[in-house]
Amino acid sequence: MGRMLKPGFKPEVVTLTTLVNGLCIVGKLSRAVELVDVMEERGFQPNAITYGAIIKGLVRTGKTSLALGLLEKWEGRRSCRVNVVTYSTVLEGLCKEDG
């Protein structure tokens, strides 16, 4: 991952989103969140799929409160793009937590 973000090499957001999704699938959610932060710091624009992958991973592992907190944090950024699927994922997680 470090080599992908070095000067002179500019991967597509789709490539980085695939990496974020892979990290979420194997349970490395904190690394996925870190990668999104690095993406933004380096001028990459995460998209709804990027954010959705992390939200889905958090909800799937019972961390819906953290997912909601990140969603609220990200919504404050002009660059944040989320969609109805992302919101539905959080709502589904909240409903499961309430039983």
C-alpha positions as semicolon CSV with decimal commas, in nm:
position;residue;x (nm);y (nm);z (nm)
1;M;0,000;0,000;0,000
2;G;0,280;0,241;0,087
3;R;0,432;0,204;-0,259
4;M;0,098;0,273;-0,422
5;L;0,080;0,614;-0,257
6;K;0,436;0,726;-0,330
7;P;0,499;1,032;-0,547
8;G;0,503;0,948;-0,915
9;F;0,252;0,666;-0,881
10;K;-0,110;0,766;-0,875
11;P;-0,347;0,472;-0,844
12;E;-0,711;0,514;-0,934
13;V;-0,966;0,559;-0,657
14;V;-1,120;0,231;-0,771
15;T;-0,792;0,053;-0,693
16;L;-0,773;0,206;-0,347
17;T;-1,141;0,132;-0,284
18;T;-1,076;-0,233;-0,372
19;L;-0,797;-0,236;-0,115
20;V;-1,026;-0,075;0,146
21;N;-1,293;-0,336;0,074
22;G;-1,040;-0,619;0,105
23;L;-0,921;-0,487;0,441
24;C;-1,282;-0,477;0,560
25;I;-1,350;-0,831;0,442
26;V;-1,056;-0,970;0,639
27;G;-1,155;-0,773;0,949
28;K;-0,885;-0,505;0,937
29;L;-1,132;-0,222;0,974
30;S;-0,899;0,019;1,152
31;R;-0,648;-0,017;0,866
32;A;-0,929;0,052;0,618
33;V;-1,024;0,372;0,801
34;E;-0,656;0,474;0,812
35;L;-0,629;0,417;0,438
36;V;-0,928;0,643;0,372
37;D;-0,766;0,913;0,586
38;V;-0,440;0,877;0,392
39;M;-0,631;0,886;0,063
40;E;-0,790;1,216;0,160
41;E;-0,462;1,361;0,286
42;R;-0,297;1,277;-0,047
43;G;-0,574;1,432;-0,255
44;F;-0,770;1,122;-0,350
45;Q;-1,147;1,152;-0,341
46;P;-1,307;0,846;-0,180
47;N;-1,646;0,768;-0,327
48;A;-1,971;0,622;-0,195
49;I;-1,840;0,270;-0,248
50;T;-1,526;0,346;-0,046
51;Y;-1,722;0,480;0,249
52;G;-1,989;0,213;0,213
53;A;-1,734;-0,069;0,237
54;I;-1,614;0,055;0,575
55;I;-1,966;0,118;0,705
56;K;-2,075;-0,231;0,595
57;G;-1,771;-0,390;0,760
58;L;-1,835;-0,209;1,087
59;V;-2,205;-0,293;1,091
60;R;-2,133;-0,658;1,002
61;T;-1,902;-0,685;1,305
62;G;-2,152;-0,525;1,543
63;K;-1,983;-0,185;1,553
64;T;-2,281;0,013;1,431
65;S;-2,224;0,297;1,677
66;L;-1,874;0,345;1,537
67;A;-2,015;0,329;1,183
68;L;-2,268;0,598;1,269
69;G;-1,996;0,814;1,425
70;L;-1,776;0,785;1,117
71;L;-2,070;0,859;0,890
72;E;-2,147;1,176;1,087
73;K;-1,779;1,276;1,076
74;W;-1,756;1,214;0,703
75;E;-2,081;1,399;0,631
76;G;-1,914;1,714;0,762
77;R;-1,664;1,702;0,478
78;R;-1,755;1,854;0,146
79;S;-1,578;1,572;-0,032
80;C;-1,778;1,297;0,137
81;R;-2,010;1,113;-0,096
82;V;-2,244;0,861;0,057
83;N;-2,558;0,713;-0,088
84;V;-2,884;0,557;0,021
85;V;-2,718;0,215;0,050
86;T;-2,475;0,350;0,311
87;Y;-2,758;0,501;0,516
88;S;-2,964;0,182;0,482
89;T;-2,671;-0,025;0,608
90;V;-2,643;0,189;0,922
91;L;-3,019;0,180;0,978
92;E;-3,020;-0,198;0,941
93;G;-2,741;-0,225;1,198
94;L;-2,923;0,001;1,441
95;C;-3,241;-0,205;1,406
96;K;-3,052;-0,528;1,473
97;E;-2,893;-0,378;1,785
98;D;-3,234;-0,277;1,919
99;G;-3,363;-0,628;1,863
